[in-house]
Amino acid sequence: VLDFNDPFSTEVKPRILLMGLRRSGKSSIQKVVFHKMSPNETLFLESTNKICREDVSNSSFVNFQIWDFPGQIDFFDPTFDYEMIFRGTGALIFVIDSQDDYMEALARLHLTVTRAYKVNPDINFEIFIHKVDGLSDDHKIETQRDIHQRANDDLADAGLEKIHLSFYLTSIYDHSIFEAFSKVVQKLIPQLPTLENLLNIFISNSGIEKAFLFDVVSKIYIATDSTPVDMQTYELCCDMIDVVIDISCIYGLKDDGTGTPYDKESMAIIKLNNTTVLYLKEVTKFLALVCFVREESFERKGLIDYNFHCFRKAIQEVFEVRMKVVRSRKHQSHLQKKKRPTPNGTPRMPL
């Protein structure tokens, strides 16, 4: 883990903070999204009583630290160095229990956002209105509107209208939590415009309806083309990835159980009963391209595969540029540390 005060640390591995009142569902979100825990099993999780930090390094794109904060944390406690924590943060996710009285949560949200913004104005503030599975559709919309209004009014009263809050309706019992996390992670990927542009070029030249670039481990989509995302489409993609990995684990391993269930040969075609074809192809060790194609367009599979080959080559070039930047920043960071003065005030001399 890089030094918190290292100016390059946030660019190499961004930090995502999970905050909110006790029992709002923070730990459950982390376990379901990144540890494949069944939502029903989260009922037995104990309340978090200390800051839990975890590295998520599934691929070069999905690469960050996630910090789960206990709900009872006190920003005014002198032992809590909030400036150090907020200084290196890329995104702050504040979880609000939609089935509870959220007035206290809104007060804590306002305190958290104002403190964090003073330390680091570049933080992305993401509000998860959580546990909406127990609400009717009308109640969901009304709750989101009320929380949105109250939170922004509090900021306006404090003269902080320029702070932007993003709101998401989430539940661990459907795919909404994965889509919300996808949107959060995408904001931390500097190559996102490049990836979206590559996907737009790919689908327009291949006759494809919709394409997602997925991280197969977390089922977070790190990029998609510019057409709107339909929740049902996203759920089908997630289910397809699960099917591919499950079948590969059964039939794709060697007789002695060695090998990997997902490799460069991984591919799947699923024909739906509405004349649509789902097409999955391996892009890198942790990334998959999932496409929606009309049956008549899929007849030109050779063209799609050729364009996919060009797309994968371009993605690899993006990776190479990313790794060069990371290595360069680490090298500069190392040089800066060498130049720092020793405790007696003399500069460090390189060996």
N, C-alpha and C positions, 0 to 999 in steps of 0.2 A: 504494500500500500504506500502510495506516495505521501510525502509530507503535506499536511493540510495547507501550509502556507506557501507551498510550491505553486508559482503562477501557472505552471503547465498542467497541474494535476487535474483541474476541471476539464481540460480539453482532451486529456488522455482517457480518463475514466470519469464521466459525470456521476454526480451523486443525486439519488432520488430519495426524498424524505417522505415517510408515511406517518401522518399525524392525525389526531382527532381525539375525542373523548374516549374514556374507557368503554369497552364492549361495543364499539361502533363497527367492528369487523375488520380492523387493519391486518391483524395476523392471519385471519382466514383468507383475505385477499391474496396475501403473499404466498401462503401454502397452496392455494388452489392454482394460481397462475404459474408459479415457478417450481412447485414440488409435486404437481400432479395429485394432490390430495383430493379425495372425494369430498364434495361440499357437505355431505352428511357427517363425515368424520370431524369436520371443524367444530361441531357442537361440543366436542370433548376437549378443545384447546383451553389451556389455562390462560388467565389474563396476563399480559406482558408486564413485567415489573422492572425491566431494565432495557436500555437501548440495545437492540439487536442489529448487527451489521452483517450484510451478506454480499459477496461479490457475485454478480451475474455476468458470466463471460462465455456465453454460448457461441458467439461468432464475433467477427470484427465489428459488426454493426450493433448487435445487441450486447453491449459491453458497458456495464455501469455498476455502481454500488447502490444497494437499497438499504435504507436505515428505517427500522420499525421503532417508533417512539412510544413509550408507555403514556396512557392518557392523562396520568396525574402529574406530568412534568410541569415544573414551575419555572417560568422564564425569569422570575425575579430572584430565584435562588442564586446566591453568588457563586456556588459551585458549578452552576450550569453556564458554560461558556457558549452562549448562542451565537455570538459573532463568529467564532471559529467554525461552527457547523454551517451556518448560512453562507459564509463566504465561498465555500467550495461546492455549492448546491446548484444543480441544473434545473431540477423540478421539485416542487413541494406539493404533494398530494394530501389534501385535507379531507378526511372521511366523515360524513355526517349521516347518522342513523335516521332514515326517513320515517321510521315507525315510532320514534321517540319524540319527546318535546325538544325541538332543536334550538331553542333560544340560547341556552348555555353554550351549545356548540357554535352558534353564530358569534357570540361574544369572544370565545376562544379563537375562532377563525380570524376575527378582526385583529386581535392582539398579535396572533402569529404572523399574519400577512404584513402588518405595519412594521413589526420588528424586523422581519426578514427583508423587506423592501429597503429599509434604511441601510442595511448592511450590504445587500446585493440586489440592485434594481433589475438585474438580468434574469432573475429566477422566473420560471414559468409556474404560475399558480393554478393548480388543477383541483377542482372540487368534485368529489365523488358523492352524489346523493345516493346512499347505499341502502340495501335491503328493500328495494322497491318491488320485489317479487310478491310481497304481501299486500300491495296496493292495487286498486283498480286503475284502469288507464286514465280515467278522468282525474283521479286523486294524484296520480304520478305527475301529470301536467300541472295541476294546481300547486303541488308541493314544490316542484322545480321553479315555477314562476314566483312563488312566495319567497323561497330561499334566495333566488337570484335578485329579487327586488330588495330584500332586507340587507343582504351582504353589500350590494353596490351603494345603497343609501347610506350605510355606515361609513363606507369609504368616502363618499361625497361629503358627508358631514365633517369628516376629518381633513377635507381638502386634498384627498388622494384619488381623484377621479381618473388619473392616468394609469392606475394599476388595473391590469386586465385579469379578470378571473374567468376560467373556462369551466363549464358545468357539464356533468355526465350523470345519467341515471344508470345505476349499476346493481348487479346481483351476482352472487357466486353460483346461482342455480341455473343460469343460462350463459350465453356467450357475451353478454353486454360488458362484463368485467374485462374480458380479453380485448374487446374492441376499444374500450376506454384506455386500457394500458397501451394498446397499439398507438393511439393518438398521442399519448404522453411521450412514448419512446421516440416516435417519429420527429418530434420537435427537437430532440437531442442528437439527431443524425445530421451532420452538416452536409452529407452527400444527398439528402432527400430530393432536392430539385433535379439533380442529375439522374437519380433512379427513376423518378416519375417521368422524366423526359424519355428515358430509354424504354420504359414500359409503353408510353404513348406511341413511340415509333414502332415498337414491336407489334402492338395490336392493330395499328392502322394498316400495316403492311401484310398482316397475316389473316385478316378477316375475323379477328377474335372479339367477342363481346366485352369481356372483362378479364383482368389479370391481376393477381396478387403475388407479391414476393414475401413468402412466409419464413419465419424462423420455426423450424419443425419441432424444436424442443419445447418452446413456450407457447406455440401457436399464435404468437404476436405477428401481425403483418407489418413489416417495416416500410413497405411502400406499395402503392397501387396506382393505376392510371388515373387520369383526371375525371373520368366519369363517376357519378355518385355511387357510394357504397350502400348496397341493400343488405339489411341485417340477415335475411334468409340466405342470401348468396354467401355471406361470410360464414354462416353456420354450416352450410354444405361443405365449404372448403375445410373447415376445422374437422368435420366428421370424416372427410376423405383422408386427411393426413393421419387421423387415428387409425382408420382402416388399413392404410398402406403400412404404417409402422407395426401394427398388430400382426398382420399377415406376414410381413417380412421377418418378424421375430420368430414366427412358427416355421416358415419354410425357407427363409433367406440365409439362415446361419448354417455353418458346416456341421457335419455329423458329430464332431466333438464339442459343438456349442460355441466355437470361436467365430470371429468375423464381426461385421457390423450390420445391423438391419437396414441401414440407410447409407448408400454409397453412390458412386457415379453412374451405376447401372440402374438406379431406382427410377421407376416410371410407372404410371398407372393411367388407365382410361376407364371411365365410368360413364355409361350412357344412361341418361335419365329418361323418364317416360314423357317428357315434354319436348322432344326433339333437340335436347341440349346435351352436349358432351362435356364432361369434366376431364381435364387433361393435366396431369402432374408430371413435372420433370425436375430432376436434381440439378441445382445450379452450383452450389458449393457444398462443403461437408455439412453445413447446418442450415442452408437455405434451399427452399423449393419454390418453383414457379407453378402456380395453380391457375388454370385458364378455364373460362367458360366459352365454348364454341358451339355454333349451330351445326347440325349434322351435315348440311350441305357444304358449309365452309370446311368442315373436318375432312372432307373428301380430298382436299388439297394438303394432306398431312405432310407431304414431302416439303412443301413450301414453308409450312409452320416450323418443321424441324430445322430447316436451313436457317430461317430467321432466328430461331431459338439459339442455334450455334453461335450466330453473330452476337446475340444478346448476352449469352454467357461469357463470351470473350470480352465484351465491353465491361461486364460486371467485374471480371478478374482484373481488368486494368484499373477500375475504380478502387478495388482492394489494394492493389500495388501502390497506388498514389497515397492511399490512407496510411499504409504501413510506413512508407517513406516519411510522411509528415510526423507520425508518432515517434519514429526513431530519431528524427531531427529534433523534436521537442524534448525527448528524453536526454539527448546529447547536450542540448543547450542547458537543460535543468542541471545536469551533472557538472557542466562547466561553471554555472552560477554558484553551485554549492562549494566548488573548489575555491572560488574567489572570495567567499565569505571570510571575514576576519576571525582569527582564533580568539579564545577568551581573553588573552592578554592584549588584544588590539592589533596584532601584526597580521598581515594578509597571509592566507594559506598559499604555500608554494606547491605547484604540481610536482609529483615525484618523477 
